[in-house]
Every structure is written in structure tokens, then in C-alpha cells.
Amino acid sequence: MRKKIFYSLFALAFSVLVLATVLFLWISYRQTTAENIQSLKNQAQLLLALEGQGNFDYANLTKAKVNDRITILAPDGKVLFDNYVNVSNMENHLHRQEVQQALKGNEGFATRISETLDKEVIYYAVQLADKNIIRFARTNDTIFSQFAKVLQYSLVTLLLLLVGAFVVARRITAKVIEPLEALDLEHPQKAKAYPELRPILRRLASQQQMRREFSANVSHELKTPLQSVLGYSEIMLNGLVKEDDRQRFLQKIYDEAKNLLGLIDDIIRLSKLDEQQKNFTEHFDLLGVLRSAMERVQAKADKYGVRLYLEKEVEALPVVGSQLMLEEVFMNLLDNAIKYNHRGGNVTVKVRELPKKWIISICDTGVGIAEEEQERIFERFYRVDKSRHREGSGLGLSIVKHALMIHKGTIKVHSYLGSGTEVEVCLPKNSN
């Protein structure tokens, strides 16, 4: 990362220097060109003034010590005079840009590469009183000749600037990287970092805390059934179990092993949910999923003496998502509604439609949830009644919340102790 920042800063400085040099050359070129054009205009105005006084004579142009090239053209473009080249070897100039402009508006100018001089030349033409055209030409290499003289100084200056940019880039990189390298990922909340990073560090600290709590809870939840299995099996191995109690001990070992396997499955399932992609292409009817979930928990409802009902305002709930994942969501919610209900109680699944979403409510007539616990029931390994219900991993509602988040859905709980619970699931109609 340090090298990447350094190279980026140095490349930026280098680019700025190069662009500044190019811009300086371009501005100097434009300014020199404008000055040359104005100088040619001034010479033309001087000759026109002499012509007006009757003192202008083409023959005098040959004797005059003029550095610029002067050409006299007839209105038809024929070259009458040139102080640089023999006119007999020159082609007709009628279609030259500056000549056409002078014929139409008395004056004209152009810049192009001269075929005679093989250099960039500025041309300025103006029409005389006798309708002939006088044209002045000057090579535009003044700026380049000036830079050629100071080229070595320019290169030294550019090299010094690049060395300075190199040093500055290293110092800036060090100052940028220093707070980042000092970060303690195990204790990010203690880091002295940029203010802009503090929200990220707070989230990282929260995630680290959740990870530590999760690891501690997993260890505890795995240890408890393993200790039971180890304890019961050790007693049996030592022959301390009566024959009448052997079946009960084996049942205990079986139940704890089953709980342990369920816990491991839930941990794996939760881990996969954390990595789950949010792009689904599976289209299905959520109403069918609800019916399937209710059928799968019917045996448990019969065992607990709880009746299941389905109340719906629509005949279909088309959604896009994961059918297996949402079926598991409602299996978990129905399982809790049965498990924490009274014998002879009811569980009602209500389905209603809003303009952009589906609302599925699972209402039970059970023991209810205390208000202070309603926010915590979605935490991993949290159980509302730890003494009454040891079965389950405590991860069910956490899995439910994660699965709904992946489907861009939400879940709310409305409950009072002794008055039952209503769990409201909201899913968008297009939940992909």
C-alpha cells in the first residue's frame, strides 16, 4: 500500500510538471505568433503610408535590409516580386488562404509549413491601391530557438523539480500510512486514526466484539452437550448404571448428540448466510412455501396441542428469491410459535398485500415476550426462557433475520407477557 500511494503521488507530481511545461510552451507559442502577426501588420501599415505619400517603389524593396520575406502578387495570383526567391520559379499564389482573404477583405493572414523554406511560416497579406497584393512572411521558430538556448537549464530545473517531488511524495506517503500502520485490528476502538475512519473503526470494533462473543458462545454451547455425553457415557462405561436406567441414559446421550449436531448445522448455515449473494433468479409462490412449512410443523403442533390456521387475502404471493431459505425462515417462526404456546392454543398465519410488498404475520396465543427482551431475541444464542426450553441452538431467529436481510425484507415483533406474540415479516414483491 505504501508503494502504491508513493507511486501515485509521484506520478501525479510528474504529470503536473509535464502538463505545466506543455502549457507554458503552448502559451509562449501563441503569444509569439500573435506578436509576429502584429509586427508584420505594423510593417505593412508603414509601407501603405509610404504608398499614400507617393514614395513607395517596388525596386526599393530589393535594396531594403528587411529580414522578413516580402512578395508582391498580381490580382490574378501571379508572383511579381520576391526578395528571397527568383519569381520565375514560383507557382501561382491565387488560391493561398491569405491571398483569398486579402482579395475579399483587403487583408488576410495564415500559418502553415512553407514548401520553399520547409518551416512553419506566418503570412500576412494586404491589398495595395493598384490592386496588387503585398505579402509579408516570417518564420515562426523564434520560440523554439529561444528554448534551444536554455534547454540545458530547463532540463536541470525539471530534474530538480522531480527530485523535490520525489522527496515530498515520500514524506506525504509516510504521514498518510503512519496512522494506518498503527491500527490495532484486535482493538480498533483504541486506534488514533483519521476522523473519517472513526465510523469504520467503530463498526470494526463492534464486529470484533461480536466475533469474540460468538466464539465464546459457540465454545460454551458445544461444551455443554459434549460434557453431558461424556458424563453419561463414562457412568455407563464404569458399570454404574442399573439395567433399568440404561435405556434412559442412552436416550440422554442420543438427545444431547442430536442437539450438538443441530447446533453445528445451524452454525454452518449461519456462516453460509453471511456469505450469501443477494442476486436471485428463482421465481415462486410464497403462499405455497407457507403451506409447506405449516405441513412440516403439523406433527409438532399436534404434539403440543396447538391448532394452525391460515388467513389470506390473496390467492398467490409471487416473489423472487430462495425458496428453501424462505421456507426455513417460516419453519423457524412457526416452530417458536408452537413451542412457546399453551396447550390448546392457536397459531395463525395472516397474509395481506400492500402496493409494493407482502406482509406475513405469525400470531400465537402463547406466553409472550417481555418488552426488554424483544430487541435481543435476534442475537445469536439468545434464549428467552433458558430454564424452560433447553432444546434448540439459540441461532434460529438469527438465521431468520439474516435470511430476510438477504431478501431485502424486515421482521418486527409485537408482544406482551401472557398475551401472545405477533411476528410480522415484510418482503418486497420483487425481492431480488
C-alpha positions as CSV (number, residue, x, y, z in Angstrom):
1,M,0.0,0.0,0.0
2,R,2.9,2.3,0.8
3,K,4.4,1.9,-2.6
4,K,1.1,2.3,-4.3
5,I,0.4,5.7,-2.6
6,F,4.0,6.8,-3.2
7,Y,3.9,6.0,-6.9
8,S,0.5,7.6,-7.3
9,L,1.7,10.8,-5.7
10,F,5.0,10.9,-7.7
11,A,3.1,10.1,-10.9
12,L,0.7,13.0,-10.1
13,A,3.6,15.4,-9.5
14,F,5.3,14.3,-12.6
15,S,2.2,14.7,-14.7
16,V,1.6,18.2,-13.3
17,L,5.2,19.2,-14.2
18,V,4.9,17.8,-17.7
19,L,1.5,19.5,-18.2
20,A,2.8,22.8,-16.8
21,T,5.7,22.6,-19.3
22,V,3.5,21.8,-22.2
23,L,1.1,24.6,-21.2
24,F,3.9,27.1,-20.9
25,L,5.2,26.2,-24.4
26,W,1.7,26.5,-25.9
27,I,1.1,29.9,-24.3
28,S,4.5,31.1,-25.3
29,Y,3.9,29.8,-28.9
30,R,0.5,31.6,-29.1
31,Q,2.0,34.8,-27.7
32,T,5.0,34.7,-30.0
33,T,2.7,34.1,-33.0
34,A,0.4,37.0,-32.0
35,E,3.5,39.3,-31.7
36,N,4.8,38.2,-35.1
37,I,1.5,38.9,-36.8
38,Q,1.3,42.3,-35.1
39,S,4.8,43.1,-36.2
40,L,4.0,42.1,-39.8
41,K,0.9,44.3,-39.7
42,N,3.0,47.3,-38.5
43,Q,5.4,46.9,-41.4
44,A,2.5,46.6,-43.8
45,Q,1.0,49.8,-42.4
46,L,4.3,51.6,-42.8
47,L,4.6,50.6,-46.5
48,L,0.9,51.6,-47.1
49,A,1.7,55.0,-45.6
50,L,4.6,55.5,-47.9
51,E,2.4,54.4,-50.8
52,G,-0.1,57.1,-49.9
53,Q,2.7,59.7,-50.0
54,G,3.9,58.5,-53.4
55,N,7.2,57.3,-52.0
56,F,6.6,53.6,-52.4
57,D,8.6,51.8,-55.1
58,Y,8.9,48.1,-55.6
59,A,12.5,48.5,-56.7
60,N,13.4,49.9,-53.2
61,L,12.3,46.6,-51.6
62,T,15.3,44.8,-53.1
63,K,17.7,47.3,-51.6
64,A,16.0,47.5,-48.2
65,K,17.5,45.4,-45.4
66,V,14.4,43.5,-44.4
67,N,14.7,40.2,-42.5
68,D,11.1,39.2,-43.4
69,R,10.2,37.8,-46.8
70,I,8.2,40.2,-49.0
71,T,6.2,39.0,-52.0
72,I,4.3,41.2,-54.5
73,L,1.3,39.4,-56.2
74,A,-0.9,40.5,-59.1
75,P,-4.7,40.3,-58.6
76,D,-4.7,37.0,-60.6
77,G,-2.1,35.4,-58.2
78,K,1.0,35.8,-60.4
79,V,4.1,36.5,-58.4
80,L,5.6,39.9,-59.5
81,F,8.4,40.2,-56.9
82,D,10.0,38.2,-54.1
83,N,13.1,39.3,-52.1
84,Y,14.1,35.7,-51.2
85,V,13.3,33.6,-54.3
86,N,13.5,34.0,-58.1
87,V,9.9,34.7,-59.2
88,S,10.4,32.7,-62.4
89,N,10.5,29.5,-60.3
90,M,7.4,30.3,-58.2
91,E,3.9,29.0,-58.9
92,N,0.7,31.0,-59.0
93,H,-0.5,32.1,-55.4
94,L,-4.1,32.9,-56.2
95,H,-5.5,30.1,-54.1
96,R,-3.4,30.7,-51.0
97,Q,-5.6,31.4,-47.9
98,E,-4.1,34.8,-47.1
99,V,-4.3,35.9,-50.7
100,Q,-8.0,35.0,-51.0
101,Q,-8.7,36.9,-47.7
102,A,-6.9,40.0,-49.0
103,L,-8.8,40.0,-52.3
104,K,-12.1,39.8,-50.4
105,G,-11.4,42.0,-47.4
106,N,-8.2,43.9,-48.2
107,E,-6.2,41.9,-45.7
108,G,-5.6,38.3,-44.6
109,F,-3.2,36.1,-42.7
110,A,-2.4,32.3,-42.4
111,T,0.1,30.0,-40.7
112,R,1.4,26.9,-42.5
113,I,4.5,25.0,-43.5
114,S,6.3,26.7,-46.4
115,E,7.2,24.5,-49.3
116,T,10.0,26.9,-50.1
117,L,11.5,27.3,-46.6
118,D,10.3,23.9,-45.1
119,K,9.4,25.8,-41.9
120,E,6.3,27.0,-40.2
121,V,5.7,30.5,-41.6
122,I,3.2,33.3,-40.7
123,Y,1.8,35.1,-43.8
124,Y,0.2,38.5,-43.7
125,A,-1.2,39.9,-47.0
126,V,-2.8,43.3,-47.7
127,Q,-4.1,44.9,-50.9
128,L,-2.4,48.0,-52.3
129,A,-4.0,50.9,-54.1
130,D,-3.1,49.5,-57.5
131,K,-5.0,46.2,-56.6
132,N,-1.7,44.3,-56.3
133,I,-1.1,42.4,-53.1
134,I,1.9,42.7,-50.9
135,R,2.5,39.7,-48.6
136,F,4.9,39.5,-45.7
137,A,6.2,36.2,-44.3
138,R,8.1,35.4,-41.2
139,T,9.2,32.0,-39.8
140,N,7.6,31.2,-36.5
141,D,10.6,29.4,-35.0
142,T,11.6,32.2,-32.6
143,I,10.1,30.4,-29.5
144,F,11.9,27.2,-30.4
145,S,15.2,28.9,-30.9
146,Q,14.8,30.6,-27.5
147,F,14.2,27.3,-25.8
148,A,17.1,25.6,-27.6
149,K,19.4,28.2,-26.0
150,V,18.1,27.5,-22.5
151,L,17.4,23.8,-23.0
152,Q,20.1,22.6,-20.6
153,Y,18.9,25.0,-17.9
154,S,15.4,23.8,-18.5
155,L,16.4,20.1,-18.1
156,V,18.3,20.9,-14.9
157,T,15.3,22.7,-13.5
158,L,12.9,19.9,-14.4
159,L,15.3,17.3,-12.8
160,L,15.5,19.4,-9.6
161,L,11.7,19.7,-9.5
162,L,11.3,15.9,-10.0
163,V,13.8,15.3,-7.1
164,G,11.7,17.7,-5.0
165,A,8.5,15.9,-6.0
166,F,10.1,12.5,-5.1
167,V,11.1,13.8,-1.6
168,V,7.7,15.4,-1.0
169,A,5.8,12.3,-2.2
170,R,7.8,10.1,0.2
171,R,7.0,12.4,3.2
172,I,3.3,12.6,2.4
173,T,3.2,8.8,2.0
174,A,4.8,8.3,5.3
175,K,2.3,10.7,7.0
176,V,-0.6,9.0,5.3
177,I,0.5,5.5,6.1
178,E,1.7,6.0,9.7
179,P,-1.8,6.2,11.3
180,L,-3.0,3.2,9.2
181,E,0.1,1.1,10.1
182,A,-0.5,1.9,13.8
183,L,-4.0,0.4,13.7
184,D,-4.5,-2.5,16.1
185,L,-7.1,-4.7,14.4
186,E,-7.7,-6.5,17.7
187,H,-8.6,-3.3,19.5
188,P,-9.6,-0.8,16.7
189,Q,-11.5,1.4,19.0
190,K,-8.2,2.4,20.7
191,A,-6.5,3.5,17.5
192,K,-5.6,7.1,16.8
193,A,-6.8,7.4,13.3
194,Y,-8.2,9.9,10.9
195,P,-11.7,11.3,11.9
196,E,-13.0,10.0,8.6
197,L,-12.1,6.4,9.6
198,R,-13.7,6.5,13.1
199,P,-17.2,5.3,11.9
200,I,-15.5,2.4,10.1
201,L,-13.4,1.6,13.2
202,R,-16.4,1.7,15.4
203,R,-18.1,-0.8,13.1
204,L,-14.9,-2.9,13.1
205,A,-14.8,-2.8,16.9
206,S,-18.4,-3.9,17.1
207,Q,-17.7,-6.7,14.6
208,Q,-14.7,-7.8,16.6
209,Q,-16.7,-7.8,19.8
210,M,-19.5,-9.8,18.1
211,R,-16.9,-12.3,16.8
212,R,-15.4,-12.7,20.3
213,E,-18.8,-13.2,21.8
214,F,-19.8,-15.6,19.1
215,S,-16.6,-17.7,19.6
216,A,-17.2,-17.7,23.4
217,N,-20.9,-18.7,22.9
218,V,-20.0,-21.4,20.4
219,S,-17.5,-22.8,22.8
220,H,-20.0,-22.8,25.6
221,E,-22.8,-24.2,23.6
222,L,-20.7,-27.0,22.2
223,K,-19.1,-27.8,25.6
224,T,-22.4,-28.3,27.4
225,P,-23.8,-31.2,25.3
226,L,-20.4,-32.7,25.0
227,Q,-20.0,-32.8,28.8
228,S,-23.4,-34.4,29.1
229,V,-22.5,-37.1,26.5
230,L,-19.1,-37.6,28.2
231,G,-20.6,-37.8,31.7
232,Y,-23.4,-40.3,30.8
233,S,-21.1,-42.5,28.7
234,E,-18.5,-42.5,31.4
235,I,-21.0,-43.7,34.0
236,M,-22.1,-46.4,31.7
237,L,-18.5,-47.5,30.9
238,N,-17.8,-47.8,34.6
239,G,-20.8,-50.0,35.0
240,L,-22.6,-47.7,37.5
241,V,-25.9,-47.8,35.6
242,K,-28.6,-50.2,36.5
243,E,-30.1,-52.2,33.7
244,D,-33.4,-50.4,34.2
245,D,-31.7,-47.0,33.7
246,R,-29.6,-47.9,30.7
247,Q,-32.3,-47.0,28.2
248,R,-32.8,-43.6,29.8
249,F,-29.0,-42.9,29.8
250,L,-28.8,-43.9,26.1
251,Q,-31.7,-41.6,25.3
252,K,-29.9,-38.8,27.1
253,I,-26.8,-39.4,25.1
254,Y,-28.8,-39.6,21.9
255,D,-30.7,-36.3,22.6
256,E,-27.5,-34.4,23.5
257,A,-25.7,-35.7,20.4
258,K,-28.7,-34.7,18.3
259,N,-28.7,-31.2,19.9
260,L,-25.0,-31.0,19.2
261,L,-25.4,-31.9,15.6
262,G,-28.3,-29.4,15.2
263,L,-26.1,-26.7,16.7
264,I,-23.3,-27.5,14.3
265,D,-25.7,-27.4,11.4
266,D,-27.1,-24.0,12.5
267,I,-23.6,-22.6,12.8
268,I,-22.7,-23.8,9.3
269,R,-26.0,-22.5,7.9
270,L,-25.4,-19.1,9.6
271,S,-21.9,-18.9,8.2
272,K,-23.2,-19.6,4.7
273,L,-25.8,-16.9,5.1
274,D,-23.1,-14.4,5.9
275,E,-21.5,-15.2,2.5
276,Q,-24.8,-15.5,0.6
277,Q,-25.1,-13.5,-2.6
278,K,-28.1,-11.3,-3.0
279,N,-28.9,-11.9,-6.6
280,F,-31.7,-14.4,-7.1
281,T,-33.4,-15.7,-10.2
282,E,-35.8,-18.2,-8.6
283,H,-39.5,-17.2,-9.1
284,F,-42.0,-19.0,-6.9
285,D,-45.3,-18.6,-5.0
286,L,-44.6,-17.7,-1.3
287,L,-48.1,-18.9,-0.4
288,G,-47.0,-22.5,-1.4
289,V,-43.9,-22.1,0.8
290,L,-46.1,-21.1,3.8
291,R,-48.4,-24.1,3.3
292,S,-45.4,-26.4,3.0
293,A,-43.9,-25.0,6.2
294,M,-47.2,-25.4,8.1
295,E,-47.4,-29.1,6.9
296,R,-43.9,-29.8,8.1
297,V,-44.6,-28.5,11.7
298,Q,-48.1,-30.0,11.9
299,A,-46.8,-33.1,13.8
300,K,-45.1,-30.8,16.4
301,A,-48.3,-28.8,16.7
302,D,-50.3,-31.9,17.3
303,K,-47.8,-33.0,20.0
304,Y,-48.1,-29.6,21.8
305,G,-51.9,-29.5,21.2
306,V,-51.7,-26.3,19.1
307,R,-54.0,-25.6,16.2
308,L,-52.7,-24.0,13.0
309,Y,-54.7,-21.6,10.8
310,L,-54.0,-19.7,7.5
311,E,-55.8,-16.5,6.7
312,K,-55.1,-15.0,3.3
313,E,-56.4,-12.0,1.3
314,V,-54.8,-13.2,-2.0
315,E,-54.5,-16.5,-3.9
316,A,-50.8,-16.2,-4.7
317,L,-47.7,-14.4,-3.5
318,P,-45.2,-14.3,-6.4
319,V,-41.7,-13.4,-5.2
320,V,-38.1,-13.8,-6.4
321,G,-35.5,-15.3,-4.1
322,S,-34.5,-18.6,-2.5
323,Q,-37.4,-20.9,-1.8
324,L,-35.5,-23.2,0.6
325,M,-34.2,-20.2,2.5
326,L,-37.6,-18.6,3.0
327,E,-39.2,-22.0,3.9
328,E,-36.6,-22.3,6.6
329,V,-37.5,-18.8,7.8
330,F,-41.2,-19.6,8.3
331,M,-40.3,-23.1,9.7
332,N,-38.3,-21.4,12.4
333,L,-41.0,-18.8,13.2
334,L,-43.8,-21.4,13.3
335,D,-41.7,-23.7,15.4
336,N,-41.2,-20.9,18.0
337,A,-44.9,-20.0,17.9
338,I,-45.8,-23.7,18.7
339,K,-43.0,-24.2,21.3
340,Y,-43.8,-21.1,23.4
341,N,-47.6,-21.6,23.2
342,H,-50.1,-23.0,25.6
343,R,-51.6,-26.4,25.2
344,G,-54.9,-25.9,23.3
345,G,-53.6,-22.6,21.9
346,N,-53.6,-21.3,18.3
347,V,-51.1,-20.2,15.7
348,T,-52.5,-18.1,12.8
349,V,-50.6,-17.2,9.7
350,K,-52.1,-14.0,8.1
351,V,-51.2,-12.8,4.6
352,R,-52.0,-9.4,3.2
353,E,-50.9,-7.3,0.3
354,L,-49.6,-3.7,0.2
355,P,-48.8,-1.8,-3.0
356,K,-45.1,-2.8,-3.1
357,K,-44.7,-5.6,-0.5
358,W,-46.2,-8.6,1.1
359,I,-47.0,-8.8,4.9
360,I,-46.9,-12.2,6.5
361,S,-47.9,-12.2,10.2
362,I,-47.5,-15.2,12.5
363,C,-49.7,-14.8,15.6
364,D,-49.7,-17.1,18.6
365,T,-51.6,-17.3,21.9
366,G,-48.5,-18.2,23.9
367,V,-46.6,-16.8,26.8
368,G,-45.4,-13.7,25.1
369,I,-42.1,-11.9,25.3
370,A,-41.1,-9.2,27.7
371,E,-40.5,-5.8,26.1
372,E,-36.9,-5.6,27.3
373,E,-36.1,-8.9,25.6
374,Q,-37.8,-8.2,22.2
375,E,-34.7,-6.5,20.8
376,R,-32.4,-9.3,21.9
377,I,-34.2,-12.3,20.6
378,F,-32.4,-12.0,17.2
379,E,-29.0,-12.2,18.8
380,R,-27.0,-15.4,18.3
381,F,-27.5,-18.0,21.1
382,Y,-30.0,-15.8,22.9
383,R,-32.9,-17.7,24.5
384,V,-36.0,-16.0,26.1
385,D,-36.6,-18.8,28.6
386,K,-33.4,-20.6,29.3
387,S,-34.8,-22.8,32.0
388,R,-38.0,-23.9,30.3
389,H,-36.6,-24.8,26.8
390,R,-33.1,-26.2,26.5
391,E,-33.7,-27.6,23.0
392,G,-32.5,-25.7,20.0
393,S,-29.3,-23.8,19.4
394,G,-30.4,-20.3,20.0
395,L,-29.5,-19.4,16.4
396,G,-32.9,-19.9,14.8
397,L,-34.0,-16.2,14.9
398,S,-30.6,-15.0,14.0
399,I,-30.8,-17.2,10.9
400,V,-34.3,-15.8,10.2
401,K,-33.1,-12.2,10.3
402,H,-30.1,-12.8,8.1
403,A,-32.1,-14.7,5.5
404,L,-34.7,-11.9,5.4
405,M,-32.0,-9.2,5.1
406,I,-30.6,-11.1,2.1
407,H,-34.1,-10.9,0.5
408,K,-34.3,-7.1,1.4
409,G,-37.0,-8.0,3.9
410,T,-37.7,-6.9,7.5
411,I,-39.0,-8.5,10.7
412,K,-40.9,-6.9,13.6
413,V,-42.1,-8.4,16.9
414,H,-45.2,-7.2,18.8
415,S,-45.7,-9.0,22.1
416,Y,-46.8,-8.7,25.8
417,L,-46.2,-11.2,28.5
418,G,-49.2,-13.5,28.8
419,S,-50.9,-12.1,25.7
420,G,-49.1,-13.9,22.9
421,T,-46.8,-12.7,20.2
422,E,-47.2,-11.4,16.6
423,V,-44.1,-11.7,14.3
424,E,-44.5,-9.5,11.2
425,V,-42.4,-10.3,8.1
426,C,-42.3,-7.8,5.3
427,L,-41.0,-8.9,1.9
428,P,-40.8,-6.8,-1.3
429,K,-42.8,-8.2,-4.2
430,N,-39.7,-8.4,-6.3
431,S,-37.1,-9.4,-3.7
432,N,-34.1,-9.8,-5.9
